[in-house]
Amino acid sequence: MTAADTVYSALVTREHSRGGDLPERVERDIPRNGLRLVAANTLQSSGDQTVNASTVLPWLFHALGVPAAFVGLLVPIRESGSMLPQVLLTPLVLRVTYRKWVFVTGAVVQAASVAVMAGIAALGHGTAAGVGILGALVVFSLGRCLCSIASKDVQGRTIPSGERGQIIGLATSAAGIVAVTLGLAIRAFGGDDLGPGDLSLLLAGGAVLWVLSALVYSRVTEPAGEAYARGGEDDAGTGTGSGTRAAAAPEAEAPDDADRERDGSWFAEAARLFREDQTFRRFVTVRGLILVSSLSPPFIVSMSVAAGTGALAGLGGFILASGVASLIGGRIFGRLADRSSRRLMAWAAAAASIVALGFVVAVSMPGFDGSSAVGTVFFVGGYFLLTLLHSGVRVGRKTYVVDVAEGDLRTTYVAVSNSAMGVILLVVGGISSVVALAGVEWALVFLAVLGLIGAVSGLRMPEASAAR
């Protein structure tokens, strides 16, 4: 047994009975590939902390004197910008035999974009700096888009069902350790007085992390796409996936170039997928409803600032809370996702909805003082719980889409669902922002109600993860 086998087996509960899902050469490399995927995703997630659109970039905009109106554009550009282009880029990605190089390209694009942000942070000021950073964020999101399309496909080709959620969970936990360290360092050395020069160094460090992620990912041993898809059918007779996957997604097959030419465009193919593939349609619907854990935290921060919450709610405090949530949730949710990713999605979304509703009730009670020590702990604690539950929703969602389809169909699922989510995110985010005009509490209630509906719908989706 090699060192990689020993380490991987210590970290991951192996599913040897499912190794037949993969070509023989890839089976031998499962431990090495698994560790490389964990390392690369950890580096990428750690880099994300240095360019977080909810914490670091708003702080940077304030330090640079960027108009406040620009702050509202950060999260929509960061999230939707990485989702909307996926339908356009997927036809190009499907032509690439080894999808790991798509991820590597995306990581390099992100590294270059963050390096540009670091330069602007060091030299820029005011509106011009804001425009420059937003422009770099657009390019950054495109790089993120490439990584998102490719990563799940590479994982599906190199890691057997039953171990994928644990890989995602390990990377989430490791990134949480980095975030905790970063948050403590900021609180110890910077506090609430971080200047543009300090943040420029932080961003430069993030660019280095993405370069390292690209280097590690390039070492993954990946089978050629077409050979893998055909080989799975020849070997098993019913496709390369597990019986669960084959049963869960029988309605659609991966589109080839002839199909797309017949239908006229990739958009026609995407529309066909929504129309004919019930499993896919349910997944996108549920995903669009369970945004409570991702859209609620900014409202929590807004309420805490309005209430005069103290220093714990500074940049370092929120990064620290996010890191601890990832550290705790990654390992636990990774194993739960491999047992049942749909149940994890549903129950995590339901819990996030309950937390949001409980938060609204608590802050509405007479005598609640957000500026007190108890109020400060309450706000930060609420942010922590929602971030923790979002880890569960995220790990469950990622594991589900990897397990429920195979080959090019998996790539299509990821791209079309993410592009649809880019639109849904803008719509739900816009509605919640309008509702917030009547009070931030009502926005939280709106998101919580959607989350509860999504949780019920999620429990009705077909099972995709490997049964234990």
N, C-alpha and C positions, 0 to 999 in steps of 0.2 A: 504493500500500500504506500503510495507516494505521500509527501507532505500535504499536497493539495487535497488528496482524498481524506486524510486525517482531519484537517481543518474544516473542510466542507461538511463532512459527516458529523462533526461536533456542533456545527452551527445549524444544519438543516436536517430535518427528519426525511430520510431518503424514501423514494417510491420506486424501488428496483423493479417491481412488477410492471411499471409503466414505461420502462426504458425502451421498450419496443416501439414506442411512438416515434423514435428518432433513428436516423441512419447509424450503423454500427460505429463508424469513425467518430461521430458526434457523441455517442454514448460514452466512449472512452474519455472524452474531454469534458464531461458534465461537471466534475469538481472544479477544474481549472476555469471553464467558462463561467460557472456560477460565481466564483470568487472575483473574476474580472468584472462581471456585470455588477456585483455589489460594490466594488471599488469605484467603477466608472460612474454609477448612479449616485454614490455617496459624494463624489467630487462635484458632480453637477448640482445635486441638491444643496451642497454647502455653498457653491457659487451663487445659487438662487438667494440665499440669505443675505449676501452682500449687495444684491440689487433688488431687494424686496420692494414691490410697488406699494405696499401698505405701510411700510415703516421707514426703510432707509431712504428711498427716493423722495418722499414728502419731506423728510428731515433735511435732505440736501437742498431741495427747492427753497425751504425756509432760510437756510444758511446762505444761499446765493441771491436771495432777494427776488426770486421768481414770483410773478403774480399768482395769487391764490387760486385763480380760475384754472390755471394749468394743472394744479394738483388733482382735480377731478378727472383729468384725462389719463392719469397713470394706469390705474387698474384696468379700465376698458381696453386701452391699447395693449397692455401686457397680456391680458387673458384672451380677448377676442382676436388680437393680432396673431396669436399662435394657433388659433383654431380655424378661423374663417378660410385661410388659403389652402387648407389641406385637401379639399376636393380638387383644386386646380393643380396641386403639386403631385398628387397620388399617381396620375398616369405616368409621370416622369419617373417616380420612385419605382413603380412596377416594372420598369424596363431595366432596373439595376439588378444584376444577378445576386450580388452580395450586399445585403441591405445595411451591413455594419458601416459601410463607407458613407452612406447617407447620414447616419448618426454622427460620424466623425466630421463630415462637412458642416453639419448643423452646430456642433460644439465649437468648431473653429470660428464660425460666423458669430456665435455668441461671445466668444473670447474677444474678437476684434471690436464688437459693438461696445462691450463693457470697458475696453481699453480707451475707446473714444470718450465714453462718459467720464472716465477718470481724468482724461486730459481737460475736458470742459470744466469739471469740478475744480481743477487746480488753477485754471486760467480764466474761466468765464465769470459772468455776473449778469443778473437781471433777466429780462425777457429773452435776449439772444441765447443765454445759457439754457433757459427752459426749452426753447425751440430746438436747440441742438440736441439736448438730452432726449426729448420726445422723438426726434428723428432717429437717433441711435436706438431707442427702445423699439421702434417699428422694425428696424433691421434685426435687432435681437429677437423679437418675436418670430420672425420668419425662420431664424436658425432654430429656435425652440420648436417650431412647427415641424421641421425636418426630423429632429430628434424624436418627437412624439410619434410620427408616422412609423419610423424605422424601429424604435426600441422594442415595441411589443411584438413585432414580427420576428426580430432577432431572438428575443427571449422564447417565443413559441417554437422556434426552430432548434434551439440549443438546450432548453431546460424542459424536462418532462412535466406533465400535468401532475399536480400534487406538491410540487416544490416551488412553483412560480410565485405564489403569494408570499412564501417565506423569503424569497430573494428580494422582493419589493419591500417587505417588512424590515429585513436586515439593513438595507440601504437607508430606509427612513430612520431607523434607530441610530445608525452611525452618523447620519446628517444631524440628528438631534443632539448628539454629543458635541459636534462642531458648533452648532448654534448656541448650546449652553455655554461653551467656552467663550464664544464670541460675545454673547450677552454679558457674561461676567467681566470680560476684559473691557467692554465699553463702559459698564457701570463703574469699574475700578479706575480706569485711566481717562475716560472722557466724560462720563456722566451726561448731563443735559447741555454741556458746553462744547460739543463736537463742532469743529469748524470745517469749512470746505477742504482744507488741506488734509485733515484726518480722514474725511470721507473719500477723498481722492485715493489715498493709500488703501482704504478698504476695498474700493472698486478695482484697483490694480491687482490686489490679491485675488479677487474674484476672477479676473481675466486669466490669471495663472492657473486657477483651479480648473477652468474649462479646457485649457490646453492639455493639462494632465489627464482630464477625463477622455479627451480625444485619443491620446496616446494609449491609454489602457484599453479603450474599446476596440482599437485597431488590432489588438492581440486576440480577440475572440475568434474561435474556430467555428465558422458558420458554413452549413451546406448550401450549395447553389439552390436558388429558389425553385426553378422548374424541375430539377432532378429530385428535389425533396418531395414536391407535390406528387409527381408520378410514382416515385418509389414507394410512398406511403400507400397509394392505391394498389400497387402490385403486391406489396407485402401483406396487407391486411384484407384487401378486397372490399373494404367499406370506408376507405379514407384513412388518413394518417392520424386523425384524432382519436381520443378515447371514445368509448361507446356513449358516454354522456354528451360529449360535444356533438357527435353525429346525430344524436336524437334531438338535441336542443336546437340545431340550426339546419333543418332539412330543406327549408324553403328556397334557398338561394345557393348559387355556385359562384365562385370567383369569376369575374368578367374577364374575358380575354380581349385582345385587340379587335378581333372580328366582331365580337358582341358589341363593342363600343362603336365600331364603324357602322354596324347595322342600326343601332339605336340613334345614331347621329351625333352624340356627344357624351362626355362623361357625366354631364348633368342629367341627361336622360337615364343613364345607368343608375345614378344616385336616386332619382325619382322612382325607378323600378324597384330598387332595394327597399325604399320606404313602403311602396305599395304592396309588394309581394312577400317580403320577409317579415313575418309577424314577430319573431324573436327580436330582430333588430329594431323594429318599430317600438316594441315594448321597452327595450333597453334605453333608447333615446328619450322616450316619454318620461320614464322614471328618473333618468339622469337630469332632465330639465326641471323636474319637480323638487328634487332633493338638494337645492342650492342653499338651503338654510345655513349649513355649516360653513359655507364659503363666503356668503354675502353678509351674514350677521356680524362677524367680528369688527368690521369698520364702524358699524353703528354703535357697538359697545365702546370702541375707542372714542367716538364722537361724543357719546353721553358722558364718558369719564372726564374728558377735557372740559365740557360744559359745566360739569359738577365740581370742577376744581380738584380733581384727583392729584395726589402728590407725586413725588419723584419716581416711585415704583412703576408708574405708567409711562416713563420716558422710553427712549429708543431701546436702551439696553434691557429694560424690564420686559418689554413686549417680545423682543428677540429671545430673551431667556425663557419666557413662558412658552413661546412657540417651540423652542428647542426641547424643553422638558416634555412637552406633549408628544413630540415626535419620538423622543427617546423611549417613553413609556409605551406609546401606542404602536410603534412600528413592529416590534417583536410579537406583541400579543395579537394584533390585528392580522399580521402575516399568516400566522397559524390558523386563525379563525377563517381567513379568506380561502385557504386551501380546503377547509372543511365544507364551507358553503359561502361563496362570495355574495350571492344574492341576499342571503339572510343577514350577512354583515352589513351590506349597504342599507338594507331596510331598517334594521334595528339601530344602527348608528344615526341614521337620519331621524328616526323617531325620537331617540334620546336627545339629539341636538334641538329638535323642535320643542321638547319638554323643557330643556334648559332655557331656551329663548323665552318661552311663555312664563316660566318661573322667574326669570330675570325681570320681565316687565311688571309682574305682580309685586316683586320685592321693591323695585325703585318707585313704584306708585304708592307705596304705603306711607302714611303720614309719619313724619319724623325721620325719614331716611336722609342721611347726610353723606353725599358722595365725597366730600372733602375730608371726612374723618378717616382715621386709620382703618376702621372697620369698612367704611365705604370704599377705600382704596383697595383693600384686599378683596372685596366683593367684585369690583370691576375687573381686576386682574385675574381673579379666579374664574369669572365668567368667560373672559377671553381665553383662558387656558382650557376650560372644559370644551368650548366650541372648537378650538384648534385640535384638541385631542380627538374629538368625535369626527372632525373633518378628516383626520388621518385614517380613521376606520372607513369612512365613506370612500375616500380616495383609493386606499389599498383594495377594498372590495370591488370597486368599479374597474380598476386596472386589471385585476385578476380575472374578473368575469369576461371582459372583452378578449383577453388572451385565450381563455379556455373555451369560449363558446363557439369559436370559429377557427379555421386553419388555413395555412397557405396564403394565397393572394386575397381570399375572402376576408381573412383577419385584417390584412392591410386596408382593405376597402371599408370594413366595419369601423376601424379606428379613424380613418380620414373623414368619412362621411358623417359619422357621429360627432366628431370634434368640430367640423364645419357647421353642422346644425347647432351645436352647443354655443358656437360663437355668436350666432344670431339670437338664440334663446337667452344667453347671458345678457346681451344688450337689452333685450325686451324686459326680462324680469328685473334686471338692475335698474332700468329706467322707470318701471312701474313702482318699484320699492322706493326709489328716490322721490317720485311724485307723492307717494303715500307719506313719506317722511316729512313733507311740508306740513302735514297735520300733526306731526309729532313723531319722533324717532321710534317711540314705543309701538306705534301703529305699523311701522315698517317691519319691526321684528315679529309682530303678530301675523302680518301678511305672509312673511317667509316661513313662519312656523306652521301655519295652516297648510301651505303648499307642501312642506316637508312631511307632514302627517299623511297627506293624500298620497305622496310619492312612496312613503314607507309601506302603506297598504298595497299599493300597486306593485312594489318591488317583491313582496312576498308571493305574488301571483306569477312572477316570471318563471320560466323553466330553469331547472338547476343546471349549472354548467361546470362547477368545480368538481374535482375528483372526490368521490364518496370515501369516507374513512370506515 
